[in-house]
């Protein structure tokens, strides 16, 4: 895979990831009383500072 395709794949992963985050954490769902399905969670600071394992 050439560099252009790698960038396109990475860009697509970011866009889809943002859409999933919005769908699960922001978008209201009628079946749940117009609340998002995933509750907001507090991530411990120690975890927030760790680099991602899969990039």
MOPAC internal coordinates of N, CA, C and O (Angstrom, degrees):
PM7 1SCF
backbone

  N    0.0000 0     0.00 0     0.00 0    0    0    0
  C    1.4554 1     0.00 0     0.00 0    1    0    0
  C    1.5304 1   107.72 1     0.00 0    2    1    0
  O    1.2310 1   120.78 1   -49.07 1    3    2    1
  N    1.3107 1   116.12 1   130.93 1    3    2    1
  C    1.4564 1   119.01 1  -179.13 1    5    3    2
  C    1.5334 1   111.22 1   -81.81 1    6    5    3
  O    1.2310 1   121.11 1    -7.08 1    7    6    5
  N    1.3135 1   115.48 1   172.92 1    7    6    5
  C    1.4692 1   121.71 1  -174.80 1    9    7    6
  C    1.5286 1   112.18 1   -61.34 1   10    9    7
  O    1.2310 1   120.22 1   141.02 1   11   10    9
  N    1.3145 1   117.19 1   -38.98 1   11   10    9
  C    1.4692 1   120.42 1   179.93 1   13   11   10
  C    1.5217 1   110.84 1   -61.93 1   14   13   11
  O    1.2310 1   120.48 1   135.17 1   15   14   13
  N    1.3120 1   116.68 1   -44.83 1   15   14   13
  C    1.4668 1   119.75 1   179.28 1   17   15   14
  C    1.5215 1   111.73 1   -66.46 1   18   17   15
  O    1.2310 1   119.78 1   142.33 1   19   18   17
  N    1.3250 1   118.02 1   -37.67 1   19   18   17
  C    1.4723 1   120.55 1   177.24 1   21   19   18
  C    1.5232 1   110.50 1   -61.63 1   22   21   19
  O    1.2310 1   120.52 1   138.94 1   23   22   21
  N    1.3306 1   116.61 1   -41.06 1   23   22   21
  C    1.4667 1   119.94 1   178.05 1   25   23   22
  C    1.5221 1   111.47 1   -65.65 1   26   25   23
  O    1.2310 1   120.53 1   140.14 1   27   26   25
  N    1.3155 1   116.59 1   -39.86 1   27   26   25
  C    1.4670 1   120.16 1   178.89 1   29   27   26
  C    1.5257 1   111.18 1   -64.83 1   30   29   27
  O    1.2310 1   120.50 1   138.77 1   31   30   29
  N    1.3297 1   116.64 1   -41.23 1   31   30   29
  C    1.4639 1   120.40 1   178.48 1   33   31   30
  C    1.5194 1   109.57 1   -64.07 1   34   33   31
  O    1.2310 1   119.92 1   134.91 1   35   34   33
  N    1.3209 1   117.75 1   -45.09 1   35   34   33
  C    1.4667 1   121.60 1   179.50 1   37   35   34
  C    1.5264 1   110.46 1   -61.67 1   38   37   35
  O    1.2310 1   120.31 1   136.97 1   39   38   37
  N    1.3252 1   117.01 1   -43.03 1   39   38   37
  C    1.4627 1   120.88 1   178.79 1   41   39   38
  C    1.5290 1   110.72 1   -62.68 1   42   41   39
  O    1.2310 1   120.51 1   137.24 1   43   42   41
  N    1.3231 1   116.64 1   -42.76 1   43   42   41
  C    1.4685 1   120.45 1   178.49 1   45   43   42
  C    1.5238 1   110.83 1   -63.18 1   46   45   43
  O    1.2310 1   120.05 1   139.75 1   47   46   45
  N    1.3342 1   117.50 1   -40.25 1   47   46   45
  C    1.4671 1   120.78 1   178.44 1   49   47   46
  C    1.5224 1   110.63 1   -61.59 1   50   49   47
  O    1.2310 1   120.07 1   138.72 1   51   50   49
  N    1.3092 1   117.47 1   -41.28 1   51   50   49
  C    1.4655 1   121.43 1  -179.91 1   53   51   50
  C    1.5272 1   110.26 1   -66.22 1   54   53   51
  O    1.2310 1   120.38 1   134.41 1   55   54   53
  N    1.3237 1   116.88 1   -45.59 1   55   54   53
  C    1.4664 1   120.58 1  -178.85 1   57   55   54
  C    1.5207 1   111.09 1   -63.02 1   58   57   55
  O    1.2310 1   120.37 1   134.21 1   59   58   57
  N    1.3229 1   116.89 1   -45.79 1   59   58   57
  C    1.4692 1   120.39 1   179.75 1   61   59   58
  C    1.5247 1   110.13 1   -65.39 1   62   61   59
  O    1.2310 1   119.89 1   139.73 1   63   62   61
  N    1.3230 1   117.81 1   -40.27 1   63   62   61
  C    1.4615 1   121.12 1   178.17 1   65   63   62
  C    1.5179 1   112.38 1   -60.66 1   66   65   63
  O    1.2310 1   120.41 1   138.44 1   67   66   65
  N    1.3253 1   116.82 1   -41.56 1   67   66   65
  C    1.4644 1   120.56 1   177.70 1   69   67   66
  C    1.5256 1   111.05 1   -66.04 1   70   69   67
  O    1.2310 1   120.44 1   140.92 1   71   70   69
  N    1.3361 1   116.76 1   -39.08 1   71   70   69
  C    1.4657 1   120.39 1   178.53 1   73   71   70
  C    1.5309 1   110.41 1   -63.78 1   74   73   71
  O    1.2310 1   120.20 1   135.71 1   75   74   73
  N    1.3289 1   117.22 1   -44.29 1   75   74   73
  C    1.4660 1   121.17 1   179.45 1   77   75   74
  C    1.5250 1   110.05 1   -62.36 1   78   77   75
  O    1.2310 1   120.41 1   137.56 1   79   78   77
  N    1.3283 1   116.83 1   -42.44 1   79   78   77
  C    1.4670 1   120.41 1   178.96 1   81   79   78
  C    1.5289 1   110.38 1   -60.96 1   82   81   79
  O    1.2310 1   120.50 1   135.35 1   83   82   81
  N    1.3174 1   116.65 1   -44.65 1   83   82   81
  C    1.4673 1   120.53 1   178.62 1   85   83   82
  C    1.5257 1   110.41 1   -63.57 1   86   85   83
  O    1.2310 1   120.39 1   134.56 1   87   86   85
  N    1.3230 1   116.86 1   -45.44 1   87   86   85
  C    1.4692 1   121.40 1  -177.10 1   89   87   86
  C    1.5292 1   111.03 1   -61.53 1   90   89   87
  O    1.2310 1   120.23 1   139.48 1   91   90   89
  N    1.3191 1   117.16 1   -40.52 1   91   90   89
  C    1.4625 1   120.64 1  -175.41 1   93   91   90
  C    1.5226 1   114.77 1   -88.63 1   94   93   91
  O    1.2310 1   119.63 1   154.69 1   95   94   93
  N    1.3240 1   118.31 1   -25.31 1   95   94   93
  C    1.4648 1   120.03 1  -172.75 1   97   95   94
  C    1.5246 1   114.54 1  -115.67 1   98   97   95
  O    1.2310 1   119.70 1   162.96 1   99   98   97
  N    1.3209 1   118.17 1   -17.04 1   99   98   97
  C    1.4606 1   120.23 1  -174.91 1  101   99   98
  C    1.5267 1   111.41 1  -119.04 1  102  101   99
  O    1.2310 1   120.39 1   130.33 1  103  102  101
  N    1.3070 1   116.85 1   -49.67 1  103  102  101
  C    1.4660 1   122.14 1  -173.65 1  105  103  102
  C    1.5203 1   111.08 1   -62.70 1  106  105  103
  O    1.2310 1   119.91 1   -54.02 1  107  106  105
  N    1.3361 1   117.78 1   125.98 1  107  106  105
  C    1.4649 1   119.62 1   177.67 1  109  107  106
  C    1.5314 1   110.73 1   -74.59 1  110  109  107
  O    1.2310 1   121.18 1   -39.25 1  111  110  109
  N    1.3239 1   115.34 1   140.75 1  111  110  109
  C    1.4618 1   121.93 1   179.34 1  113  111  110
  C    1.5245 1   108.62 1  -112.12 1  114  113  111
  O    1.2310 1   120.57 1   -53.35 1  115  114  113
  N    1.3181 1   116.51 1   126.65 1  115  114  113
  C    1.4684 1   120.86 1  -175.82 1  117  115  114
  C    1.5270 1   112.28 1   -61.26 1  118  117  115
  O    1.2310 1   119.69 1   144.35 1  119  118  117
  N    1.3258 1   118.20 1   -35.65 1  119  118  117
  C    1.4657 1   120.86 1  -178.96 1  121  119  118
  C    1.5292 1   112.08 1   -68.00 1  122  121  119
  O    1.2310 1   120.31 1   164.26 1  123  122  121
  N    1.3163 1   117.01 1   -15.74 1  123  122  121
  C    1.4694 1   121.19 1  -178.94 1  125  123  122
  C    1.5222 1   111.29 1  -109.76 1  126  125  123
  O    1.2310 1   120.60 1  -154.34 1  127  126  125
  N    1.3089 1   116.45 1    25.66 1  127  126  125
  C    1.4632 1   119.41 1  -179.44 1  129  127  126
  C    1.5134 1   112.23 1    69.09 1  130  129  127
  O    1.2310 1   120.64 1  -146.52 1  131  130  129
  N    1.3178 1   116.38 1    33.48 1  131  130  129
  C    1.4649 1   123.41 1   179.45 1  133  131  130
  C    1.5298 1   112.43 1    59.80 1  134  133  131
  O    1.2310 1   121.91 1  -139.85 1  135  134  133
  N    1.3155 1   113.95 1    40.15 1  135  134  133
  C    1.4718 1   121.34 1   172.20 1  137  135  134
  C    1.5238 1   108.05 1  -116.07 1  138  137  135
  O    1.2310 1   119.75 1   -24.43 1  139  138  137
  N    1.3170 1   118.09 1   155.57 1  139  138  137
  C    1.4643 1   119.60 1   175.65 1  141  139  138
  C    1.5283 1   109.74 1   -71.15 1  142  141  139
  O    1.2310 1   119.51 1   -31.42 1  143  142  141
  N    1.3333 1   118.54 1   148.58 1  143  142  141
  C    1.4551 1   120.69 1  -176.18 1  145  143  142
  C    1.5248 1   114.12 1   -70.84 1  146  145  143
  O    1.2310 1   119.80 1   146.43 1  147  146  145
  N    1.3043 1   117.99 1   -33.57 1  147  146  145
  C    1.4587 1   120.29 1  -177.71 1  149  147  146
  C    1.5217 1   109.08 1   -99.53 1  150  149  147
  O    1.2310 1   120.21 1   -58.38 1  151  150  149
  N    1.3071 1   117.21 1   121.62 1  151  150  149
  C    1.4685 1   118.46 1   178.46 1  153  151  150
  C    1.5258 1   110.34 1   -68.49 1  154  153  151
  O    1.2310 1   121.18 1   -27.40 1  155  154  153
  N    1.2982 1   115.35 1   152.60 1  155  154  153
  C    1.4564 1   119.27 1   174.38 1  157  155  154
  C    1.5214 1   108.11 1   -68.91 1  158  157  155
  O    1.2310 1   120.95 1   -46.56 1  159  158  157
  N    1.2868 1   115.80 1   133.44 1  159  158  157
  C    1.4581 1   120.07 1  -179.66 1  161  159  158
  C    1.5202 1   109.26 1  -116.41 1  162  161  159
  O    1.2310 1   121.40 1   -25.98 1  163  162  161
  N    1.2996 1   114.92 1   154.02 1  163  162  161
  C    1.4473 1   121.25 1   174.92 1  165  163  162
  C    1.5255 1   107.71 1   -97.30 1  166  165  163
  O    1.2310 1   120.63 1   -61.69 1  167  166  165
  N    1.3165 1   116.41 1   118.31 1  167  166  165
  C    1.4530 1   121.05 1   179.23 1  169  167  166
  C    1.5243 1   107.71 1   -91.43 1  170  169  167
  O    1.2310 1   120.36 1   -52.81 1  171  170  169
  N    1.3361 1   116.91 1   127.19 1  171  170  169
  C    1.4635 1   119.02 1   179.29 1  173  171  170
  C    1.5310 1   110.98 1   -56.18 1  174  173  171
  O    1.2310 1   120.66 1   -36.59 1  175  174  173
  N    1.3117 1   116.35 1   143.41 1  175  174  173
  C    1.4630 1   122.29 1  -177.61 1  177  175  174
  C    1.5251 1   111.61 1   -55.70 1  178  177  175
  O    1.2310 1   119.75 1   142.72 1  179  178  177
  N    1.3206 1   118.09 1   -37.28 1  179  178  177
  C    1.4676 1   121.32 1  -178.73 1  181  179  178
  C    1.5234 1   110.61 1   -60.50 1  182  181  179
  O    1.2310 1   120.09 1   144.18 1  183  182  181
  N    1.3235 1   117.44 1   -35.82 1  183  182  181
  C    1.4649 1   120.81 1   179.92 1  185  183  182
  C    1.5213 1   110.29 1   -76.57 1  186  185  183
  O    1.2310 1   119.87 1   142.51 1  187  186  185
  N    1.3106 1   117.86 1   -37.49 1  187  186  185
  C    1.4624 1   121.04 1  -179.28 1  189  187  186
  C    1.5196 1   111.44 1   -61.31 1  190  189  187
  O    1.2310 1   120.12 1   150.33 1  191  190  189
  N    1.3194 1   117.38 1   -29.67 1  191  190  189
  C    1.4587 1   121.37 1  -176.51 1  193  191  190
  C    1.5199 1   113.22 1   -87.15 1  194  193  191
  O    1.2310 1   119.50 1   176.70 1  195  194  193
  N    1.3333 1   118.57 1    -3.30 1  195  194  193
  C    1.4542 1   121.68 1  -178.91 1  197  195  194
  C    1.5266 1   109.94 1   -84.39 1  198  197  195
  O    1.2310 1   120.25 1   -39.77 1  199  198  197
  N    1.3368 1   117.13 1   140.23 1  199  198  197
  C    1.4701 1   118.61 1   175.43 1  201  199  198
  C    1.5214 1   110.07 1   -68.69 1  202  201  199
  O    1.2310 1   120.83 1   -26.98 1  203  202  201
  N    1.3083 1   116.02 1   153.02 1  203  202  201
  C    1.4594 1   120.18 1   179.06 1  205  203  202
  C    1.5234 1   109.56 1   -67.61 1  206  205  203
  O    1.2310 1   120.82 1   -38.38 1  207  206  205
  N    1.3303 1   116.04 1   141.62 1  207  206  205
  C    1.4559 1   120.20 1   178.86 1  209  207  206
  C    1.5242 1   111.44 1   -76.41 1  210  209  207
  O    1.2310 1   120.57 1   142.74 1  211  210  209
  N    1.3232 1   116.51 1   -37.26 1  211  210  209
  C    1.4616 1   120.51 1  -179.10 1  213  211  210
  C    1.5171 1   109.15 1  -112.12 1  214  213  211
  O    1.2310 1   120.84 1   -63.20 1  215  214  213
  N    1.2872 1   116.00 1   116.80 1  215  214  213
  C    1.4661 1   119.76 1   177.88 1  217  215  214
  C    1.4992 1   109.81 1  -131.13 1  218  217  215
  O    1.2310 1   120.10 1   180.00 1  219  218  217

